[in-house]
Amino acid sequence: MTIQKYRLRYPYEHLQVGAVVYDLTKHDYGLARDDTNHTGVPHVSVTMKEDGDYPSFTIPTHLLVPEN
């Protein structure tokens, strides 16, 4: 399975511009959906781990630049 890798376009919370995150491959228990619904801004769940495992956090999608 290929896990999508992203770089941050803007700083976000504890992360700097250019930080690398990966799609979460585990359940996020609706956290990204909840953040999307509460803010009106689309969110996804990501992790700092290359294997897509926990721990994870949500982030607005407009801050992410996909890498191949």
N, CA and C atoms as an extended XYZ file, in Angstrom:
204
Properties=species:S:1:pos:R:3:atomname:S:1:resname:S:1:resid:I:1 pbc="F F F"
N         0.842       -1.181        0.000 N   MET     1
C         0.000        0.000        0.000 CA  MET     1
C         0.889        1.247        0.000 C   MET     1
N         0.559        2.191       -0.857 N   THR     2
C         1.272        3.463       -0.902 CA  THR     2
C         0.548        4.473       -0.029 C   THR     2
N         1.281        5.109        0.847 N   ILE     3
C         0.709        6.103        1.751 CA  ILE     3
C         1.062        7.486        1.226 C   ILE     3
N         0.047        8.331        1.076 N   GLN     4
C         0.257        9.681        0.547 CA  GLN     4
C         1.104       10.509        1.516 C   GLN     4
N         2.085       11.174        0.960 N   LYS     5
C         2.985       12.049        1.712 CA  LYS     5
C         2.660       13.497        1.343 C   LYS     5
N         2.682       14.377        2.335 N   TYR     6
C         2.401       15.795        2.116 CA  TYR     6
C         3.477       16.654        2.765 C   TYR     6
N         3.650       17.858        2.234 N   ARG     7
C         4.449       18.895        2.889 CA  ARG     7
C         3.513       20.041        3.235 C   ARG     7
N         3.797       20.678        4.356 N   LEU     8
C         2.968       21.804        4.782 CA  LEU     8
C         3.311       23.059        3.990 C   LEU     8
N         2.278       23.709        3.508 N   ARG     9
C         2.402       24.946        2.750 CA  ARG     9
C         2.575       26.142        3.689 C   ARG     9
N         1.972       26.065        4.856 N   TYR    10
C         2.015       27.128        5.868 CA  TYR    10
C         2.256       26.488        7.231 C   TYR    10
N         2.764       27.232        8.201 N   PRO    11
C         2.912       26.654        9.540 CA  PRO    11
C         1.536       26.334       10.126 C   PRO    11
N         1.506       25.307       10.969 N   TYR    12
C         0.253       24.891       11.601 CA  TYR    12
C         0.575       24.309       12.968 C   TYR    12
N         0.022       24.936       13.995 N   GLU    13
C         0.249       24.526       15.383 CA  GLU    13
C         1.737       24.339       15.632 C   GLU    13
N         2.198       23.133       15.890 N   HIS    14
C         3.598       22.882       16.226 CA  HIS    14
C         4.471       22.580       15.012 C   HIS    14
N         3.917       22.639       13.809 N   LEU    15
C         4.657       22.272       12.591 CA  LEU    15
C         5.094       23.497       11.804 C   LEU    15
N         6.271       23.395       11.209 N   GLN    16
C         6.827       24.474       10.397 CA  GLN    16
C         6.512       24.239        8.918 C   GLN    16
N         6.653       25.280        8.124 N   VAL    17
C         6.509       25.161        6.670 CA  VAL    17
C         7.477       24.092        6.176 C   VAL    17
N         6.984       23.228        5.301 N   GLY    18
C         7.823       22.175        4.735 CA  GLY    18
C         7.833       20.888        5.544 C   GLY    18
N         7.205       20.874        6.716 N   ALA    19
C         7.145       19.644        7.512 CA  ALA    19
C         6.427       18.558        6.720 C   ALA    19
N         6.828       17.325        6.910 N   VAL    20
C         6.255       16.186        6.194 CA  VAL    20
C         5.257       15.469        7.092 C   VAL    20
N         4.074       15.177        6.536 N   VAL    21
C         3.059       14.365        7.205 CA  VAL    21
C         2.548       13.326        6.218 C   VAL    21
N         1.887       12.305        6.744 N   TYR    22
C         1.394       11.192        5.940 CA  TYR    22
C        -0.072       10.935        6.265 C   TYR    22
N        -0.817       10.419        5.279 N   ASP    23
C        -2.197       10.016        5.532 CA  ASP    23
C        -2.239        9.002        6.663 C   ASP    23
N        -3.216        9.140        7.532 N   LEU    24
C        -3.443        8.161        8.589 CA  LEU    24
C        -4.082        6.927        7.972 C   LEU    24
N        -3.531        5.762        8.248 N   THR    25
C        -4.071        4.516        7.690 CA  THR    25
C        -5.005        3.815        8.674 C   THR    25
N        -5.125        4.337        9.871 N   LYS    26
C        -6.006        3.766       10.903 CA  LYS    26
C        -7.280        4.601       10.986 C   LYS    26
N        -8.212        4.174       11.823 N   HIS    27
C        -9.448        4.930       12.032 CA  HIS    27
C        -9.157        6.224       12.775 C   HIS    27
N        -9.845        7.283       12.368 N   ASP    28
C        -9.703        8.545       13.121 CA  ASP    28
C       -10.946        8.813       13.967 C   ASP    28
N       -11.867        7.865       13.975 N   TYR    29
C       -13.073        7.930       14.812 CA  TYR    29
C       -13.889        9.198       14.572 C   TYR    29
N       -13.872        9.669       13.328 N   GLY    30
C       -14.686       10.813       12.943 CA  GLY    30
C       -14.104       12.172       13.266 C   GLY    30
N       -12.855       12.223       13.703 N   LEU    31
C       -12.270       13.509       14.103 CA  LEU    31
C       -12.145       14.492       12.945 C   LEU    31
N       -11.694       14.023       11.781 N   ALA    32
C       -11.561       14.932       10.632 CA  ALA    32
C       -12.939       15.441       10.208 C   ALA    32
N       -13.927       14.571       10.203 N   ARG    33
C       -15.290       14.981        9.865 CA  ARG    33
C       -15.810       16.000       10.870 C   ARG    33
N       -15.585       15.742       12.149 N   ASP    34
C       -16.036       16.673       13.184 CA  ASP    34
C       -15.389       18.044       13.011 C   ASP    34
N       -14.068       18.068       12.782 N   ASP    35
C       -13.384       19.351       12.595 CA  ASP    35
C       -13.888       20.070       11.347 C   ASP    35
N       -14.158       19.303       10.289 N   THR    36
C       -14.711       19.888        9.065 CA  THR    36
C       -16.079       20.504        9.349 C   THR    36
N       -16.922       19.764       10.042 N   ASN    37
C       -18.269       20.254       10.344 CA  ASN    37
C       -18.249       21.467       11.269 C   ASN    37
N       -17.363       21.477       12.237 N   HIS    38
C       -17.316       22.568       13.223 CA  HIS    38
C       -16.701       23.845       12.666 C   HIS    38
N       -15.760       23.706       11.724 N   THR    39
C       -15.064       24.888       11.208 CA  THR    39
C       -15.541       25.307        9.821 C   THR    39
N       -16.162       24.388        9.080 N   GLY    40
C       -16.545       24.670        7.699 CA  GLY    40
C       -15.375       24.573        6.737 C   GLY    40
N       -14.230       24.117        7.224 N   VAL    41
C       -13.013       23.968        6.419 CA  VAL    41
C       -12.684       22.476        6.348 C   VAL    41
N       -12.496       21.917        5.143 N   PRO    42
C       -12.193       20.489        5.039 CA  PRO    42
C       -10.904       20.114        5.784 C   PRO    42
N       -10.977       19.041        6.573 N   HIS    43
C        -9.840       18.518        7.320 CA  HIS    43
C        -9.609       17.055        6.951 C   HIS    43
N        -8.385       16.586        7.128 N   VAL    44
C        -8.031       15.167        7.024 CA  VAL    44
C        -7.203       14.800        8.247 C   VAL    44
N        -7.138       13.514        8.516 N   SER    45
C        -6.296       13.023        9.605 CA  SER    45
C        -4.955       12.583        9.040 C   SER    45
N        -3.890       13.034        9.671 N   VAL    46
C        -2.538       12.727        9.233 CA  VAL    46
C        -1.691       12.310       10.433 C   VAL    46
N        -0.500       11.832       10.123 N   THR    47
C         0.462       11.419       11.132 CA  THR    47
C         1.864       11.830       10.686 C   THR    47
N         2.772       11.845       11.621 N   MET    48
C         4.168       12.126       11.296 CA  MET    48
C         4.917       10.829       10.963 C   MET    48
N         4.256        9.690       11.138 N   LYS    49
C         4.884        8.390       10.938 CA  LYS    49
C         4.717        7.919        9.490 C   LYS    49
N         5.808        7.503        8.873 N   GLU    50
C         5.791        7.056        7.471 CA  GLU    50
C         4.868        5.874        7.228 C   GLU    50
N         4.628        5.063        8.254 N   ASP    51
C         3.784        3.883        8.076 CA  ASP    51
C         2.295        4.187        8.244 C   ASP    51
N         1.946        5.464        8.520 N   GLY    52
C         0.549        5.871        8.619 CA  GLY    52
C        -0.117        5.513        9.930 C   GLY    52
N         0.666        5.129       10.931 N   ASP    53
C         0.128        4.689       12.221 CA  ASP    53
C        -0.054        5.872       13.172 C   ASP    53
N        -0.722        5.603       14.301 N   TYR    54
C        -0.901        6.598       15.355 CA  TYR    54
C         0.450        7.000       15.939 C   TYR    54
N         0.558        8.132       16.587 N   PRO    55
C        -0.472        9.123       16.881 CA  PRO    55
C        -0.811        9.953       15.640 C   PRO    55
N        -1.981       10.568       15.691 N   SER    56
C        -2.447       11.349       14.541 CA  SER    56
C        -3.062       12.656       15.007 C   SER    56
N        -3.330       13.508       14.045 N   PHE    57
C        -4.004       14.776       14.305 CA  PHE    57
C        -4.714       15.195       13.028 C   PHE    57
N        -5.651       16.115       13.146 N   THR    58
C        -6.338       16.613       11.956 CA  THR    58
C        -5.699       17.917       11.514 C   THR    58
N        -5.845       18.177       10.227 N   ILE    59
C        -5.257       19.387        9.648 CA  ILE    59
C        -6.124       19.833        8.468 C   ILE    59
N        -6.284       21.137        8.263 N   PRO    60
C        -7.037       21.616        7.097 CA  PRO    60
C        -6.331       21.199        5.799 C   PRO    60
N        -7.102       20.746        4.841 N   THR    61
C        -6.528       20.233        3.590 CA  THR    61
C        -5.811       21.313        2.772 C   THR    61
N        -6.227       22.575        2.904 N   HIS    62
C        -5.596       23.626        2.091 CA  HIS    62
C        -4.161       23.915        2.528 C   HIS    62
N        -3.737       23.362        3.653 N   LEU    63
C        -2.361       23.558        4.125 CA  LEU    63
C        -1.401       22.518        3.579 C   LEU    63
N        -1.928       21.503        2.888 N   LEU    64
C        -1.123       20.367        2.452 CA  LEU    64
C        -0.822       20.400        0.961 C   LEU    64
N         0.428       20.078        0.635 N   VAL    65
C         0.845       19.926       -0.759 CA  VAL    65
C         1.251       18.466       -0.941 C   VAL    65
N         0.529       17.721       -1.793 N   PRO    66
C         0.873       16.295       -1.993 CA  PRO    66
C         2.242       16.141       -2.642 C   PRO    66
N         2.957       15.105       -2.232 N   GLU    67
C         4.229       14.732       -2.861 CA  GLU    67
C         4.078       13.342       -3.433 C   GLU    67
N         4.828       13.058       -4.480 N   ASN    68
C         4.792       11.713       -5.085 CA  ASN    68
C         5.919       10.882       -4.575 C   ASN    68
